[in-house]
Amino acid sequence: MTFARQEKELSPFVAARYVGEEIEFSRNGFDVKGRIHKILEHSVIVEMSDEDALSIGAKSNLTVVSHKKYSVKSS
C-alpha cells in the first residue's frame, strides 16, 4: 500500500523564496548573511561565509534556519 504525498499550501513568504537568494538571520548574538542553498517545508538550508560559521559556532558553512527566523536581505 502506498500513500500519495499531500502537498501543503505554502505561505506567500515561503513561496517567494528561491535558491541563491540572500537572507539575514541572527544566531548566538551575531547577525549573519547568507544565501539559500535549499528550501525545505519549514526551513531553509543557508550557505554562509566560513568566518560567519566560525562566529556562530557552526561546524560547517551550511546551517538550517526556520522560515520564521530570517528576513530577506534588502539591497
ABEGO torsion letter per residue (X at the ends): XBBBBBBBBBBAAAAABBBGBBBBBBBGGBBBBBBBABBBAABBBBBBBAAAAAAAGBABABBBBBAAABBBBBX
